[in-house]
Amino acid sequence: EAQESKMLMCLQTSFSDLLHIECLPAPNISCRLSNGTEFRFSGEEVGFNKTIPCRNVSGYSYKVAVALSLFLGWLGADRFYLGYPALGLLKFCTVGFCGIGTLIDFILIAMQIVGPADGSNYIVDYYGARLTRLSITNQTYRKPHLSL
C-alpha cells in the first residue's frame, strides 16, 4: 500500500522519484509579470509549481533511533532497531565497545550518516532535524559574489 501511494504522488523518472507540488504565495504578495502588469496574491491561488525529490521511508523514526542510541546504545539496541543485527550483537557483547562505539554511533545516528539498513530515510517531523548532504564536484557551478 505504501508503494502504491508513493507511485500516485511521485513521478517515476530515470534519475529519481520526483513530486510536483503547487506553491501558494502568502496573502498580499505582489509580483510583476513579464508583460509589466502587477498581480497581487490572495493566498488561495497557485503562484508556481515546484518539483522536489521524494523521500522513501519504511517506518524507521529518527527520534526513536536517537533515543535508543542515547539510552540503550551500549546494548546495541540502536543497531538492532535500524536493521543491523550483527553490529547490534557485537555492541551488546562488547558493551558498546567500552563506550567509545556507543558515542561514535550516537554521533553518526544524530547526524543521519547512519540510517536504516534497507536504504530508506528516517521518518522526521515536518519541521524536524532533516539533514541534506551537499557535495561539491567538478559539475558544481559556483556563482561569483557581486559586490555593489
C-alpha positions as CSV (number, residue, x, y, z in Angstrom):
1,E,0.0,0.0,0.0
2,A,2.9,2.4,0.8
3,Q,4.4,1.7,-2.6
4,E,1.0,2.4,-4.3
5,S,0.6,5.8,-2.6
6,K,4.2,6.7,-3.4
7,M,3.6,6.0,-7.1
8,L,0.4,8.0,-7.0
9,M,2.2,11.0,-5.5
10,C,5.6,10.8,-7.3
11,L,6.5,10.7,-10.9
12,Q,8.9,7.9,-11.8
13,T,11.8,9.2,-13.8
14,S,15.1,7.6,-14.9
15,F,17.1,9.5,-12.3
16,S,14.9,9.6,-9.2
17,D,11.4,9.9,-7.9
18,L,10.0,13.4,-8.1
19,L,6.9,15.0,-6.7
20,H,5.3,18.0,-8.3
21,I,3.7,20.4,-5.7
22,E,1.7,23.6,-6.1
23,C,3.0,26.5,-4.1
24,L,0.7,29.2,-2.7
25,P,2.3,32.6,-2.0
26,A,1.4,34.3,1.2
27,P,-1.5,36.8,1.1
28,N,-0.8,40.3,-0.2
29,I,2.4,39.4,-2.1
30,S,2.7,41.3,-5.3
31,C,4.5,40.1,-8.3
32,R,5.3,41.9,-11.5
33,L,4.7,39.7,-14.6
34,S,6.9,39.7,-17.6
35,N,4.5,41.9,-19.5
36,G,4.7,44.6,-16.8
37,T,1.4,44.1,-15.1
38,E,1.3,43.7,-11.3
39,F,-0.5,40.8,-9.7
40,R,-1.5,40.6,-6.0
41,F,-2.0,37.1,-4.5
42,S,-4.8,36.4,-2.0
43,G,-3.1,33.3,-0.6
44,E,-5.6,30.9,-2.3
45,E,-4.2,30.7,-5.8
46,V,-1.3,28.8,-7.1
47,G,1.7,31.0,-7.7
48,F,4.1,28.5,-9.1
49,N,4.9,24.7,-9.2
50,K,7.9,23.1,-7.7
51,T,9.5,19.7,-8.2
52,I,11.0,18.1,-5.1
53,P,12.6,14.7,-4.6
54,C,10.5,12.0,-2.8
55,R,11.8,10.6,0.4
56,N,11.5,6.8,0.6
57,V,10.5,5.9,4.2
58,S,9.8,2.5,5.6
59,G,8.9,3.1,9.2
60,Y,12.1,4.0,11.0
61,S,11.7,7.0,13.2
62,Y,14.6,9.4,13.7
63,K,13.5,10.3,17.2
64,V,13.4,6.6,18.2
65,A,16.8,5.8,16.7
66,V,18.4,8.8,18.5
67,A,16.7,7.9,21.8
68,L,17.8,4.2,21.5
69,S,21.3,5.2,20.7
70,L,21.5,7.6,23.6
71,F,20.0,5.4,26.3
72,L,20.5,1.8,25.1
73,G,23.3,2.2,22.6
74,W,25.7,0.3,24.9
75,L,23.4,-2.7,24.4
76,G,23.3,-2.3,20.6
77,A,19.6,-1.6,20.6
78,D,20.0,1.2,18.1
79,R,21.7,-1.1,15.6
80,F,19.1,-3.8,16.1
81,Y,16.3,-1.2,15.5
82,L,17.9,0.1,12.3
83,G,18.3,-3.4,10.9
84,Y,22.0,-4.2,11.6
85,P,21.8,-7.3,13.8
86,A,25.4,-8.3,13.5
87,L,26.7,-4.9,14.7
88,G,24.0,-4.8,17.4
89,L,25.2,-8.2,18.7
90,L,28.8,-7.0,18.6
91,K,28.0,-3.9,20.5
92,F,26.0,-6.0,23.0
93,C,28.8,-8.4,23.6
94,T,31.5,-5.7,24.0
95,V,29.2,-3.3,26.0
96,G,29.2,-0.8,23.2
97,F,33.0,-1.2,22.5
98,C,33.6,0.0,26.1
99,G,31.5,3.1,25.5
100,I,33.6,4.5,22.6
101,G,31.5,2.8,19.9
102,T,28.3,4.0,21.7
103,L,29.5,7.6,21.5
104,I,30.6,7.3,17.8
105,D,27.3,5.6,16.9
106,F,25.3,8.3,18.7
107,I,27.1,11.0,16.7
108,L,26.6,9.1,13.4
109,I,22.9,8.5,14.0
110,A,22.3,12.0,15.2
111,M,24.0,13.5,12.1
112,Q,21.9,11.0,9.9
113,I,25.1,9.5,8.5
114,V,24.0,6.0,9.6
115,G,20.4,5.3,8.5
116,P,18.2,2.3,8.2
117,A,19.8,-0.8,6.7
118,D,17.2,-1.0,3.9
119,G,18.4,2.3,2.4
120,S,15.3,4.2,3.3
121,N,15.1,7.6,5.0
122,Y,14.1,8.3,8.6
123,I,10.6,9.5,9.4
124,V,11.2,13.0,10.5
125,D,8.7,15.6,11.7
126,Y,7.9,18.2,9.0
127,Y,10.0,20.9,10.8
128,G,12.3,18.3,12.3
129,A,16.1,17.9,12.1
130,R,16.3,16.7,8.5
131,L,19.7,17.0,7.0
132,T,20.6,17.3,3.3
133,R,24.0,16.4,2.2
134,L,25.6,18.8,-0.1
135,S,28.5,17.9,-2.3
136,I,30.9,19.8,-4.5
137,T,32.0,18.0,-7.7
138,N,33.5,19.1,-11.0
139,Q,30.0,19.8,-12.2
140,T,29.2,22.2,-9.4
141,Y,28.7,25.8,-10.5
142,R,29.8,28.5,-8.2
143,K,28.1,31.8,-8.6
144,P,30.6,34.7,-8.3
145,H,29.9,37.2,-5.5
146,L,28.9,40.5,-6.9
147,S,29.8,43.5,-4.7
148,L,27.7,46.6,-5.0
